[in-house]
Amino acid sequence: MTISHHSPSQGESTLEHGAQEQPSNSKCNDSEHGEISPPTSARPECDVSSPSGGDDGSSPRDVEKDPDTPAEGPLYSVFSKRQKGFIVFMAAAGGFFSPLSANIYFPALPTLASAVHVSDGLINLTLTSYMIFQGLAPTIFGDLADIGGRRPAYILGFIIYMAANIGLAVQSSYVALLLLRCLQSTGSSATIALANGVVADISTSSERGSYIGLVQSGALLGPVFGPIIGGVLAEFLGWRSIFWFLLILAAIYIVPYVIFCPETGRNIVDNGSIPPQGWNMSLLNYRQARKLDQNQLNKTQSREDAKRAQAELARTRSLRWPNPLRTIHVIFEKDVGLVLLYSSIIYTAFYTIIVSLPSQFKQIYNFNELQLGLCFIPFGAGCCLASILVGKLMDRNYKRIADLRGFTIDRKRGDDLRHFPIEQARIQVIWPLLLVGVATTISYGWVLFKETTLAVPLILHFVLGITLTGSFNALSTLLVDLYPLSPATVTAANNLVRCLMGAGGTAVIDLMINAMGRGWCFVFVGLVLGSLSPLLLVEVAFGPKWREERRLRTESQSDQAEESAPS
């Protein structure tokens, strides 16, 4: 069971739909997508920084860098920069598990097929089924996390994941392998949606680019380093060691998470200032609460303050089952659907190159499993660089456009995005990356066709890691900006679409190479990537209008719900 919410009042929908990124204690939420209204007793509702610049008509100011001019309202997040760094690191590390588990046993596929006595075609179904559940599972976990908090969703996911790894390590039949891979995917895939949700909890749109880049690096490094690790383990310790390794790695992650990582869900702790309820507490939170209770001078007051704040949040919640249809609803919003479509095309192009690498390099260079695994390193290096570089570029471009428009940036309390072209700020960063990425994808096909020296395709892998990963990260950040209070749900929608499209791409890429040849196959992939890029121009032109229409539609629905509700 998880938690649902009351019908919001007029004005409650603006934040949810990317129109207004509101600090804590705001009433600007949207029940349609599973968000709640945090307590409002602390201040007047919906205080935001003015988008028009300084009070004296001067140039726009950055509130964080201009502390002498006070801003109204509480902080968007009370977590310190050091705490945010730790939280983002844990989110990125958690996001590493799903793609790592998907790819780590690539080198062991022939051995596994022999061990369970099936053909190569049947053993490949374990890859396809994994990707299908990788897309479906976050639709439930995303809704659960957006409503009931991040920590319970993380912990439940890892319990399922660890149990599946134990089963996979000891099983000896194909049916068990197939079913347990689905269970393994269900447990680990939640972390991808949850990671972006955590970032949205603690960061405003002006600083979100860098954080999203970091958490996405975990998800994008899995396909790169998974085969390397899997090749080493399968070569020297056997295929069962792969799943024991994943179990140990998960235990190493979840123990410090349970002890130290705080709850960040804004419907549970608001901006981090409200103590979490029992099952959302980390052990460190619990110890601090006990220590505070033991201080007789503060005991009564602290308990009363915590109970009052928790009661105001709880008053807006009721129990219900998580609803995966909320994710489907998000996909059919015009502005979000357009971004989801092109983001998934980029991901599919990325994944077709990754998946085809082992078979093509084995044919061209006659490499063994370990050598093939090492060939993924340049891709990984490019992904790492993109995660850092593109995140900083997004934050810088956000500030540049804000300066040009006289828009006030408030990193501490959040910005009113109704008056800011967030689509333009994110998508402008993508164009040079896409141009280079399309040209490199086309070139890569002919490099494979000519069977050049190994250094050439590896250099192109590095470039593709930067360009395709960077483009995907920028669009993932935009999706969170469009749905800042349902970040896990919108990321689950992203995960669903990209995984289903990626599964289709991986299923046909070998057939395409055999039918079209290496050169023309990747010319086709590059042309699809380039020819559909005008979708982003449509998003920049019409996205703000669609976003505002969604806000007004939701406000109207909220008004009708209030009028029909019994007094």
NORNORPE-V45691 format. One record per residue. N is the residue number from 1. RES is the residue in one letter. SS is DSSP state (H for helix, E for strand, C for the rest). PHI is phi in whole degrees, -180 to 180 (NA if undefined). Layout:
n | res | ss | phi
N | RES | SS | PHI
N | RES | SS | PHI
This chain:
n | res | ss | phi
1 | M | C | NA
2 | T | E | -135
3 | I | E | -127
4 | S | E | -118
5 | H | E | -141
6 | H | C | -76
7 | S | C | -79
8 | P | C | -76
9 | S | C | -87
10 | Q | C | -61
11 | G | C | 93
12 | E | C | -77
13 | S | C | -92
14 | T | C | -64
15 | L | C | -66
16 | E | C | -56
17 | H | C | -101
18 | G | C | 76
19 | A | C | -81
20 | Q | C | -149
21 | E | C | -97
22 | Q | C | -101
23 | P | C | -69
24 | S | C | -63
25 | N | C | 61
26 | S | C | -92
27 | K | C | -99
28 | C | C | -87
29 | N | C | -134
30 | D | C | -136
31 | S | H | -71
32 | E | H | -61
33 | H | H | -111
34 | G | C | 86
35 | E | C | -97
36 | I | C | -122
37 | S | C | -97
38 | P | C | -65
39 | P | C | -61
40 | T | C | -116
41 | S | C | -72
42 | A | C | -74
43 | R | C | -165
44 | P | C | -62
45 | E | C | -73
46 | C | C | 61
47 | D | C | -76
48 | V | C | -136
49 | S | C | -70
50 | S | C | -68
51 | P | C | -84
52 | S | C | -98
53 | G | C | 98
54 | G | C | -68
55 | D | C | -66
56 | D | C | -93
57 | G | C | 81
58 | S | C | -76
59 | S | C | -65
60 | P | C | -62
61 | R | C | -120
62 | D | E | -98
63 | V | H | -58
64 | E | H | -67
65 | K | H | -94
66 | D | C | -128
67 | P | C | -67
68 | D | C | -71
69 | T | C | -101
70 | P | C | -69
71 | A | C | -108
72 | E | C | -82
73 | G | C | 90
74 | P | C | -75
75 | L | C | -67
76 | Y | C | -64
77 | S | C | -147
78 | V | C | -89
79 | F | C | -68
80 | S | C | -72
81 | K | H | -61
82 | R | H | -67
83 | Q | H | -64
84 | K | H | -60
85 | G | H | -60
86 | F | H | -66
87 | I | H | -63
88 | V | H | -66
89 | F | H | -61
90 | M | H | -66
91 | A | H | -66
92 | A | H | -65
93 | A | H | -64
94 | G | H | -65
95 | G | H | -70
96 | F | H | -75
97 | F | H | -70
98 | S | H | -65
99 | P | H | -68
100 | L | H | -61
101 | S | H | -67
102 | A | H | -68
103 | N | H | -109
104 | I | C | -68
105 | Y | C | -103
106 | F | H | -51
107 | P | H | -64
108 | A | H | -96
109 | L | H | -58
110 | P | H | -61
111 | T | H | -66
112 | L | H | -64
113 | A | H | -59
114 | S | H | -70
115 | A | H | -68
116 | V | C | -103
117 | H | C | 62
118 | V | C | -132
119 | S | C | -79
120 | D | H | -63
121 | G | H | -63
122 | L | H | -70
123 | I | H | -68
124 | N | H | -69
125 | L | H | -64
126 | T | H | -67
127 | L | H | -75
128 | T | H | -63
129 | S | H | -64
130 | Y | H | -60
131 | M | H | -67
132 | I | H | -64
133 | F | H | -71
134 | Q | H | -63
135 | G | H | -86
136 | L | H | -82
137 | A | H | -58
138 | P | H | -64
139 | T | H | -65
140 | I | H | -89
141 | F | H | -66
142 | G | H | -64
143 | D | H | -66
144 | L | H | -59
145 | A | H | -72
146 | D | H | -66
147 | I | H | -107
148 | G | H | -98
149 | G | C | 108
150 | R | H | -77
151 | R | H | -61
152 | P | H | -59
153 | A | H | -67
154 | Y | H | -60
155 | I | H | -66
156 | L | H | -61
157 | G | H | -60
158 | F | H | -74
159 | I | H | -63
160 | I | H | -62
161 | Y | H | -63
162 | M | H | -68
163 | A | H | -63
164 | A | H | -64
165 | N | H | -66
166 | I | H | -63
167 | G | H | -62
168 | L | H | -65
169 | A | H | -71
170 | V | H | -110
171 | Q | C | -75
172 | S | C | -142
173 | S | C | -130
174 | Y | H | -67
175 | V | H | -61
176 | A | H | -63
177 | L | H | -60
178 | L | H | -64
179 | L | H | -68
180 | L | H | -71
181 | R | H | -66
182 | C | H | -63
183 | L | H | -67
184 | Q | H | -61
185 | S | H | -65
186 | T | H | -59
187 | G | H | -70
188 | S | H | -83
189 | S | H | -69
190 | A | H | -60
191 | T | H | -66
192 | I | H | -67
193 | A | H | -67
194 | L | H | -67
195 | A | H | -61
196 | N | H | -66
197 | G | H | -63
198 | V | H | -63
199 | V | H | -62
200 | A | H | -65
201 | D | H | -64
202 | I | H | -112
203 | S | C | -131
204 | T | C | -84
205 | S | C | -64
206 | S | C | -73
207 | E | C | -117
208 | R | H | -72
209 | G | H | -57
210 | S | H | -64
211 | Y | H | -69
212 | I | H | -62
213 | G | H | -58
214 | L | H | -68
215 | V | H | -72
216 | Q | H | -70
217 | S | H | -61
218 | G | H | -62
219 | A | H | -68
220 | L | H | -89
221 | L | H | -83
222 | G | H | -56
223 | P | H | -64
224 | V | H | -86
225 | F | H | -91
226 | G | H | -56
227 | P | H | -63
228 | I | H | -65
229 | I | H | -63
230 | G | H | -62
231 | G | H | -63
232 | V | H | -65
233 | L | H | -65
234 | A | H | -66
235 | E | H | -70
236 | F | H | -108
237 | L | C | -123
238 | G | C | 93
239 | W | C | -68
240 | R | H | -65
241 | S | H | -64
242 | I | H | -61
243 | F | H | -76
244 | W | H | -65
245 | F | H | -62
246 | L | H | -63
247 | L | H | -63
248 | I | H | -64
249 | L | H | -63
250 | A | H | -65
251 | A | H | -65
252 | I | H | -62
253 | Y | H | -79
254 | I | H | -73
255 | V | H | -64
256 | P | H | -65
257 | Y | H | -64
258 | V | H | -63
259 | I | H | -77
260 | F | H | -112
261 | C | C | -75
262 | P | C | -81
263 | E | C | -73
264 | T | C | -118
265 | G | C | -54
266 | R | H | -71
267 | N | H | -83
268 | I | H | -109
269 | V | H | -118
270 | D | C | 57
271 | N | C | -91
272 | G | C | 101
273 | S | C | -89
274 | I | C | -97
275 | P | C | -60
276 | P | C | -71
277 | Q | C | -74
278 | G | H | -49
279 | W | H | -76
280 | N | H | -96
281 | M | C | -80
282 | S | C | -79
283 | L | H | -62
284 | L | H | -68
285 | N | H | -59
286 | Y | H | -63
287 | R | H | -64
288 | Q | H | -67
289 | A | H | -65
290 | R | H | -64
291 | K | H | -65
292 | L | H | -67
293 | D | H | -64
294 | Q | H | -76
295 | N | C | -82
296 | Q | H | -63
297 | L | H | -69
298 | N | H | -107
299 | K | H | -58
300 | T | H | -65
301 | Q | H | -64
302 | S | H | -65
303 | R | H | -65
304 | E | H | -65
305 | D | H | -62
306 | A | H | -64
307 | K | H | -65
308 | R | H | -66
309 | A | H | -67
310 | Q | H | -66
311 | A | H | -66
312 | E | H | -66
313 | L | H | -70
314 | A | H | -64
315 | R | C | -64
316 | T | C | -94
317 | R | E | -121
318 | S | E | -143
319 | L | E | -77
320 | R | E | -160
321 | W | C | -81
322 | P | C | -62
323 | N | C | -117
324 | P | C | -67
325 | L | H | -68
326 | R | H | -61
327 | T | H | -66
328 | I | H | -62
329 | H | H | -59
330 | V | H | -61
331 | I | H | -60
332 | F | C | -91
333 | E | C | -73
334 | K | H | -60
335 | D | H | -69
336 | V | H | -70
337 | G | H | -61
338 | L | H | -65
339 | V | H | -66
340 | L | H | -60
341 | L | H | -62
342 | Y | H | -74
343 | S | H | -59
344 | S | H | -70
345 | I | H | -66
346 | I | H | -62
347 | Y | H | -63
348 | T | H | -65
349 | A | H | -61
350 | F | H | -59
351 | Y | H | -74
352 | T | H | -64
353 | I | H | -69
354 | I | H | -63
355 | V | H | -68
356 | S | H | -80
357 | L | H | -58
358 | P | H | -58
359 | S | H | -68
360 | Q | H | -71
361 | F | H | -70
362 | K | H | -67
363 | Q | H | -69
364 | I | H | -79
365 | Y | H | -111
366 | N | C | 56
367 | F | C | -85
368 | N | C | -90
369 | E | H | -61
370 | L | H | -67
371 | Q | H | -65
372 | L | H | -63
373 | G | H | -61
374 | L | H | -68
375 | C | C | -70
376 | F | C | -82
377 | I | H | -60
378 | P | H | -58
379 | F | H | -59
380 | G | H | -62
381 | A | H | -64
382 | G | H | -64
383 | C | H | -62
384 | C | H | -62
385 | L | H | -64
386 | A | H | -63
387 | S | H | -60
388 | I | H | -83
389 | L | H | -67
390 | V | H | -69
391 | G | H | -60
392 | K | H | -67
393 | L | H | -64
394 | M | H | -64
395 | D | H | -64
396 | R | H | -68
397 | N | H | -68
398 | Y | H | -57
399 | K | H | -67
400 | R | H | -62
401 | I | H | -67
402 | A | H | -61
403 | D | H | -63
404 | L | H | -64
405 | R | H | -97
406 | G | C | 66
407 | F | C | -101
408 | T | C | -79
409 | I | E | -95
410 | D | C | -124
411 | R | C | -69
412 | K | C | -89
413 | R | C | -121
414 | G | C | 99
415 | D | C | -112
416 | D | C | -85
417 | L | H | -79
418 | R | H | -62
419 | H | H | -110
420 | F | C | -133
421 | P | C | -81
422 | I | H | -64
423 | E | H | -61
424 | Q | H | -65
425 | A | H | -61
426 | R | H | -83
427 | I | H | -76
428 | Q | C | -56
429 | V | C | -68
430 | I | H | -78
431 | W | H | -57
432 | P | H | -64
433 | L | H | -65
434 | L | H | -65
435 | L | H | -59
436 | V | H | -68
437 | G | H | -64
438 | V | H | -65
439 | A | H | -62
440 | T | H | -71
441 | T | H | -62
442 | I | H | -64
443 | S | H | -63
444 | Y | H | -60
445 | G | H | -61
446 | W | H | -76
447 | V | H | -64
448 | L | H | -65
449 | F | H | -62
450 | K | H | -80
451 | E | C | 53
452 | T | C | -73
453 | T | C | -62
454 | L | H | -58
455 | A | H | -60
456 | V | H | -68
457 | P | H | -64
458 | L | H | -68
459 | I | H | -64
460 | L | H | -66
461 | H | H | -60
462 | F | H | -62
463 | V | H | -65
464 | L | H | -64
465 | G | H | -60
466 | I | H | -71
467 | T | H | -74
468 | L | H | -72
469 | T | H | -64
470 | G | H | -61
471 | S | H | -64
472 | F | H | -64
473 | N | H | -62
474 | A | H | -64
475 | L | H | -72
476 | S | H | -64
477 | T | H | -65
478 | L | H | -61
479 | L | H | -61
480 | V | H | -66
481 | D | H | -63
482 | L | H | -74
483 | Y | C | -131
484 | P | C | -67
485 | L | C | -101
486 | S | C | -128
487 | P | H | -65
488 | A | H | -69
489 | T | H | -69
490 | V | H | -70
491 | T | H | -70
492 | A | H | -63
493 | A | H | -63
494 | N | H | -60
495 | N | H | -64
496 | L | H | -63
497 | V | H | -67
498 | R | H | -69
499 | C | H | -70
500 | L | H | -67
501 | M | H | -69
502 | G | H | -64
503 | A | H | -62
504 | G | H | -64
505 | G | H | -64
506 | T | H | -69
507 | A | H | -72
508 | V | H | -109
509 | I | H | -64
510 | D | H | -66
511 | L | H | -64
512 | M | H | -66
513 | I | H | -63
514 | N | H | -66
515 | A | H | -83
516 | M | H | -102
517 | G | C | 91
518 | R | H | -61
519 | G | H | -63
520 | W | H | -70
521 | C | H | -62
522 | F | H | -80
523 | V | H | -63
524 | F | H | -62
525 | V | H | -60
526 | G | H | -65
527 | L | H | -68
528 | V | H | -61
529 | L | H | -61
530 | G | H | -78
531 | S | H | -70
532 | L | C | -93
533 | S | C | -63
534 | P | H | -58
535 | L | H | -56
536 | L | H | -70
537 | L | H | -65
538 | V | H | -62
539 | E | H | -63
540 | V | H | -65
541 | A | H | -74
542 | F | H | -111
543 | G | H | -55
544 | P | H | -60
545 | K | H | -65
546 | W | H | -64
547 | R | H | -63
548 | E | H | -69
549 | E | H | -61
550 | R | H | -65
551 | R | H | -62
552 | L | H | -66
553 | R | H | -63
554 | T | H | -70
555 | E | H | -62
556 | S | H | -63
557 | Q | H | -64
558 | S | H | -66
559 | D | H | -63
560 | Q | H | -64
561 | A | H | -65
562 | E | H | -67
563 | E | H | -66
564 | S | H | -85
565 | A | C | -73
566 | P | C | -67
567 | S | C | -77
